[in-house]
Amino acid sequence: MLGYVLVGIAGFLAGAQNAVAGGGSFLTFPALLFAGLDPRAANINSTIALFPAQVTMGWAGRGMAQGVAGLSLRTLFVVSIIGGAIGAVLLLETPVTVFTHLVPWLILFATLVFVWGNFFARPRQAGEAPALPPRLAVVLQFIIAVYGGYFGGGIGILMLAALTAAGLAVRHAGATKNVLAAVMNVSAVVIFVVRGHVAWGLAADQCVTAIIGGYIGVAILRRAPINVLRIAVAAIGTALTIGMFLHG
């Protein structure tokens, strides 16, 4: 029962956190570990639990989602579905023991990406030429989608960085990455469900609270300083990284 309560609270906070600053998986993943799942199962169920909230955010902002010069939204859409499916299959084919050893490094990478994207990355100035040509952008999106299907931590920051470098304004890049995050995870979720790797009770608990958090939490968290939220996510990621390395 304590596990379900913790998982539900983590889902609520993750839904709100994703809507405001990103990094919700840093909350759902350790909560599922605490509830007794192994790292690979926790990663799978975290992806499933946060998926409906991702769809909600993507749908809400779909009007602002768009492609970049020379690269249509449909192309990004297709690349994200294929990459997410490949990442999910790779995850299921990775033995639990191997994935357990990879987790600290994956969390470390996701944490560094989050810190870089939120504290150090320089936003593209108006009128500045895109740093990322379309062909490189589509390759990068595919790699991000594979990573997203496999682990997923930090995909929002990675896509935001890639899309703005390819020429999208931050507002449109944010809406586009929300749509693409849902797209790349839909193939992963379908594969996970078909293969039967779902702890339905925990996933449903976290799914419902994440959706509620996405709606209610945003109204509350809008009043909180954004840097406080960013620092909190970075601190959670750092603590989780250290804990996983020590545990391993």
C-alpha positions in Angstrom: 0.0 0.0 0.0 2.9 2.4 0.8 4.3 1.6 -2.6 1.0 2.5 -4.3 0.8 5.8 -2.4 4.3 6.8 -3.2 3.9 5.8 -6.9 0.7 7.9 -7.0 2.3 11.0 -5.5 5.2 10.6 -7.8 2.9 10.4 -10.8 1.0 13.6 -9.7 4.2 15.6 -9.3 5.7 14.2 -12.5 2.7 15.2 -14.5 2.9 18.7 -13.2 6.7 18.8 -13.5 6.6 17.7 -17.2 4.0 20.4 -18.0 6.2 23.1 -16.5 9.9 22.2 -16.8 10.2 18.5 -17.8 12.1 15.7 -15.9 9.0 13.9 -14.6 10.6 10.5 -15.1 13.2 11.4 -12.4 10.2 11.1 -10.0 8.3 8.1 -11.5 11.3 5.9 -12.1 12.6 5.8 -8.5 9.1 5.5 -7.1 8.5 2.3 -9.2 11.9 1.0 -8.0 10.7 1.5 -4.4 7.5 -0.3 -5.2 9.6 -3.4 -6.0 10.1 -3.3 -9.8 13.5 -4.1 -11.3 15.1 -1.2 -13.2 14.0 -2.4 -16.7 10.4 -2.9 -15.5 10.4 0.4 -13.7 11.5 2.2 -16.9 8.9 0.4 -19.0 6.1 1.2 -16.6 7.2 4.8 -16.1 7.0 5.2 -19.9 3.5 3.7 -19.9 2.3 5.7 -16.9 3.4 9.1 -18.3 2.2 8.4 -21.9 -1.5 9.6 -21.5 -0.3 12.9 -20.0 2.1 13.3 -22.9 -0.7 12.8 -25.3 -2.8 15.3 -23.5 0.0 17.9 -23.6 0.7 17.1 -27.3 -2.9 17.4 -28.3 -3.4 20.6 -26.4 -0.5 22.3 -28.2 -0.9 20.6 -31.6 -1.9 23.9 -33.3 1.6 25.3 -32.7 3.5 22.2 -33.7 5.3 22.4 -37.0 8.2 21.2 -39.1 11.4 23.1 -39.9 12.6 24.5 -43.2 13.1 21.6 -45.5 11.7 19.1 -43.0 8.0 18.6 -42.6 6.2 17.7 -39.3 5.0 14.5 -41.0 8.6 13.4 -41.6 9.5 14.1 -38.0 6.3 12.2 -37.0 7.3 9.0 -39.0 10.9 9.1 -37.9 9.8 9.4 -34.2 7.5 6.4 -34.5 10.1 4.2 -36.1 12.9 5.3 -33.7 10.6 4.8 -30.6 9.7 1.3 -31.8 13.4 0.3 -32.3 14.3 1.7 -28.9 11.5 -0.3 -27.2 12.6 -3.6 -28.9 16.2 -3.0 -27.9 15.1 -2.4 -24.3 13.1 -5.7 -24.2 16.0 -7.6 -25.7 18.4 -6.2 -23.1 18.8 -8.6 -20.2 17.7 -7.1 -16.9 21.2 -7.5 -15.4 22.7 -5.6 -18.3 20.1 -2.8 -18.2 20.6 -2.5 -14.4 24.3 -1.7 -15.0 23.4 0.8 -17.7 20.8 2.7 -15.6 23.2 4.9 -13.6 24.9 6.0 -16.9 21.6 6.7 -18.6 20.4 8.7 -15.6 23.7 10.6 -15.5 23.3 11.4 -19.2 19.7 12.5 -18.8 20.7 14.7 -15.8 23.6 16.3 -17.7 21.3 17.0 -20.6 18.6 18.5 -18.4 21.2 20.8 -16.6 22.7 21.9 -19.9 19.4 22.6 -21.5 18.0 24.5 -18.6 21.0 26.4 -17.3 23.7 26.7 -19.9 22.3 26.4 -23.5 22.2 29.6 -25.4 18.8 30.3 -27.0 18.9 31.0 -30.8 18.5 34.7 -31.4 15.9 36.1 -33.8 17.2 36.2 -37.4 20.1 33.9 -36.6 20.7 31.2 -39.2 19.9 27.7 -38.0 22.9 25.7 -36.8 21.4 22.4 -37.8 20.6 21.6 -41.4 17.4 19.5 -42.2 19.2 16.3 -43.1 21.2 16.3 -39.8 18.1 17.3 -37.9 16.1 14.3 -39.1 19.0 11.9 -38.2 19.3 13.5 -34.8 15.5 13.2 -34.3 15.8 9.5 -35.1 18.6 8.9 -32.6 16.6 10.8 -29.9 13.5 8.7 -30.7 15.5 5.4 -30.3 16.9 6.7 -27.0 13.4 7.7 -26.0 12.0 4.3 -26.7 14.9 2.7 -24.8 15.1 4.9 -21.7 13.4 8.3 -22.3 15.0 10.5 -19.6 15.8 13.9 -21.0 14.1 13.5 -24.4 12.2 16.7 -24.1 15.4 18.7 -23.5 17.2 16.9 -26.4 14.4 17.6 -28.8 14.0 21.2 -27.7 17.7 21.8 -28.3 17.6 20.0 -31.7 14.5 21.8 -32.9 15.6 25.2 -31.9 19.0 24.6 -33.5 17.1 23.6 -36.7 15.4 26.9 -36.8 12.1 26.6 -34.8 11.2 29.4 -32.4 11.1 28.2 -28.7 7.3 28.4 -28.5 6.8 26.2 -31.6 9.7 23.9 -30.7 8.1 23.3 -27.3 4.7 22.4 -28.8 6.4 20.2 -31.5 8.5 18.3 -29.0 5.4 17.5 -26.9 3.7 16.0 -30.0 6.8 14.1 -31.0 7.3 12.8 -27.4 3.9 11.3 -27.5 4.4 9.9 -31.0 7.7 8.2 -30.2 6.3 6.7 -27.1 3.1 5.4 -28.7 5.0 2.7 -30.6 7.0 1.9 -27.4 3.9 1.6 -25.3 2.2 -0.7 -27.8 5.2 -3.0 -27.9 5.5 -3.1 -24.1 1.7 -3.9 -23.7 1.7 -6.5 -26.4 4.8 -8.2 -24.9 3.1 -8.2 -21.5 5.7 -6.2 -19.5 3.2 -4.1 -17.6 2.5 -3.9 -13.9 -1.1 -2.8 -14.5 -1.9 -1.7 -10.9 1.1 0.5 -10.5 1.0 1.8 -14.1 -2.7 2.7 -13.8 -2.1 4.4 -10.4 0.7 6.5 -11.7 -1.1 7.2 -15.0 -4.2 8.7 -13.4 -2.3 10.8 -10.9 0.0 12.1 -13.7 -3.0 13.3 -15.7 -4.4 15.0 -12.7 -1.0 16.5 -11.9 -0.8 17.8 -15.5 -4.0 19.7 -15.1 -4.1 20.7 -11.5 -0.4 21.0 -10.8 0.3 23.4 -13.6 -2.1 26.0 -12.1 -0.2 25.7 -8.8 3.3 25.5 -10.1 2.9 28.5 -12.4 3.4 30.6 -9.3 6.6 28.9 -8.3 9.8 30.3 -9.7 10.8 28.2 -12.7 14.5 28.1 -11.6 13.4 26.5 -8.3 11.7 23.7 -10.2 14.7 23.3 -12.5 17.0 23.1 -9.6 14.8 20.5 -7.9 14.8 18.3 -11.0 18.5 18.6 -11.3 19.0 17.7 -7.6 16.7 14.7 -7.9 18.6 13.5 -11.0 22.0 14.0 -9.3 20.8 12.2 -6.1 19.3 9.3 -8.2 22.5 9.0 -10.2 24.7 8.8 -7.1 22.3 6.4 -5.4 22.2 4.0 -8.5 26.0 4.0 -8.8 26.3 3.2 -5.1 23.6 0.6 -5.3 25.3 -1.0 -8.2 
